[in-house]
Amino acid sequence: MLNQIDLARADLNLLVLFQTVLEERHVGRAAERLNLTPSAVSHGLGRLRRLLNDPLFLKTPKGVVPTDRAARLAPPIADVLARVRSVLSSAAPFDPGASTRRFTIGAPDAASAVFLPPLLAALRPVAPGIDITLRQLLPVAGEGPERAWRSAWADLEARSIDMAIVPSDEIPLRFRKQLLYEEDFVIAMRARHPFKRNPSLDRYCEAQHLVVSMTGDPHGFVDEALARHGRARRVALTVPNFMFALTTVSQTDLVCALPRRFAAMHAARFGVVTIDPPLQLSGFRLNIAVPEVALMDAGIAWLLALVQRTGPRLERAPRRRQSGMSA
């Protein structure tokens, strides 16, 4: 990437700056993450532009966007930084109590709402200087279980996230897969909803339904389960995430299938009650994916162990499985 003459003028911090601006898409936010002034970041970008002979980032009303060459440079730069971090972590033992690292975890919103609170509670006493960035992962519509999360695999390989937590067993072999917890579904509704008094399959089909769908597609696995019984339902509303589903269900007569652990942790705050579904609905596994090479980093290995240790207890997991979270 750099010839011998340029390497003499190179500064490893410029690669860190490049990666941070690429992730934030904003000079000011990148400066805040790096504890620098915006002018220092701009100056560093100027040095990088001269070094690489490319504008690298173009200004927009909302921040900056990478040029084509910057996008092509992102994976090798991420690989260089990962290898440097691995060398440094092996040279000096990772100490969570003294570390000020920031780790980035990618996950769908319902999974984040389950594993994040106990993880943060565990971090405070043992690693008060460690920070967490959470990025929402979204599946690619219309793809199979492995390709549905291909953007997560790309983010892991680019080192833009340190680990991904996905509702799928189909994880490429180049990643370490660790089971975090298993999940199934309950039916959620506002308190005193009439359906709760007589939760029959007929009344379930007659109700108006809310579906959590990132793409807006109203068809989910519940519809497939109903079709096996020769039944159908009316999906009156789709929303893009599970927290918004809770607020909406609490103020309407809509009913919604929600992940059981997610609902157990958060439904009561919204005045939402849950019951078991009136038909058999499949469950699914939440798995952690981490690049095998990244586990050479003692910090990432430590975080993986902590996420597993603070996650839901597996013996309470449902027996039925399915890949996906859209209901």
Buried (B, 14 or more C-beta within 10 A) or exposed (E): EEEEEEEEEBEEEBBBBBBBBBBBBBBEBBBBBBEBEBEEBEEBBEBBBEBBEBBBBEEEEEBBEBBEEBEEBBBEBBBBBBEEBBEEBEEEEBEBEEBEBEBBBBBBBBBBBBBBEBBEEBBEEEBEEBEBBBBEBBBBEEEEBBEBBEBBBEBBBBBBBBBBBBBBBBBBEEBBBBBBBBBBBBBBBBEEBEBBEEBEEEBBBEBEBBBBBBEEEBEBBBBEBBEEEEBEBEBBBBBBBBBEBBBBBBEBEBBBBBBBBBBBBBBEEBBBBBBEBBBEBBBBBBBBBBBEBBBBBBBBBBBBEBBBEBBBEEEEBBEBBBBBBBB
